[in-house]
Amino acid sequence: MNASAVERLSPVLRPVRAGNGFEEALEQILQVIRLGLVADGERLPSERELAELLRISRVTLREVLKVLQEQGLVESRRGRYGGTFVHTPRTAPDSAELRRRVTDVDVEDVLRFREVLEVGAAELCAAHELTADQSGRLREALAATEDAPLADYRRRDTLLHLALAELSGSPSLAERYAAVRATVNELLDCIPLLVRNLEHSQRQHTALVEAVLDGDPDGAREMMREHCSGTAALLRGFLG
């Protein structure tokens, strides 16, 4: 697995604790899929690489992959170009599924926690000077959202926000943000993509990244707060 792939997966894939290896490994790989860290049709890291990242046996990992395959979330292919590939459902959730998601989640708690993590991450990123490689990674993540087709926008938006969380320098913050973002994405699936909102969001992304790269913690913090407030308003409007 190359270095860029490791960077994408590092906020989520980490050594599991003893005693719940199967359950925690399943949870983490599900987060990878929900966050779009490995896109539909893309190959997951090899069994050896996944097992090393998660610090579990290959036997346990195969049990996890078997469950994911039974749920239709991955498919296994043999041969020279084989491996385990992500297979995300192409049909939109039905109304009953959307109602279940909203019922099972404290939306206000999720939105508040998300804002605290996002605002903190943006401020931390701007407060300490990023390396040239880190700055380049942030610019690339922003550019990917600008070029995103509508159907892939939310995945690339997620990758940009995850990059900010990871570049904050706090692995704990990045880990918790990955978890809350997976929940946010489930909620966002319940509302339509609005072109005008995405255009506004993109302007905020650009201003946010500029503030981080300029070393402006106050500007980064306030722009992220504004950005999170906009998403929260949309979710409250559609789900309230």
Number of C-alpha atoms within 10 A of each C-alpha: 10 7 7 10 13 14 15 18 21 18 24 25 21 17 16 17 13 10 8 10 19 19 12 19 26 19 15 21 22 17 21 24 19 21 27 22 24 21 19 16 13 14 19 21 19 13 17 12 14 20 19 14 18 20 18 19 15 15 11 16 20 14 13 20 20 15 13 18 17 10 11 13 18 24 19 14 12 8 6 6 7 12 17 19 20 23 21 15 11 7 6 10 12 9 10 8 12 17 13 10 17 15 10 8 14 10 19 12 10 16 21 14 13 22 20 14 16 25 21 19 29 29 24 23 26 26 18 16 14 18 10 9 9 15 16 13 18 22 16 13 21 22 14 17 22 18 11 14 11 12 8 14 17 20 18 23 23 20 22 22 22 27 21 24 28 22 23 22 15 13 15 12 17 24 18 16 25 28 19 16 20 19 20 21 16 16 18 17 14 20 14 9 14 10 10 9 12 17 12 12 18 17 12 16 21 15 16 24 24 16 22 26 22 14 19 19 23 15 19 28 23 16 22 25 17 16 21 19 15 15 16 19 13 16 19 13 10 11 15 9
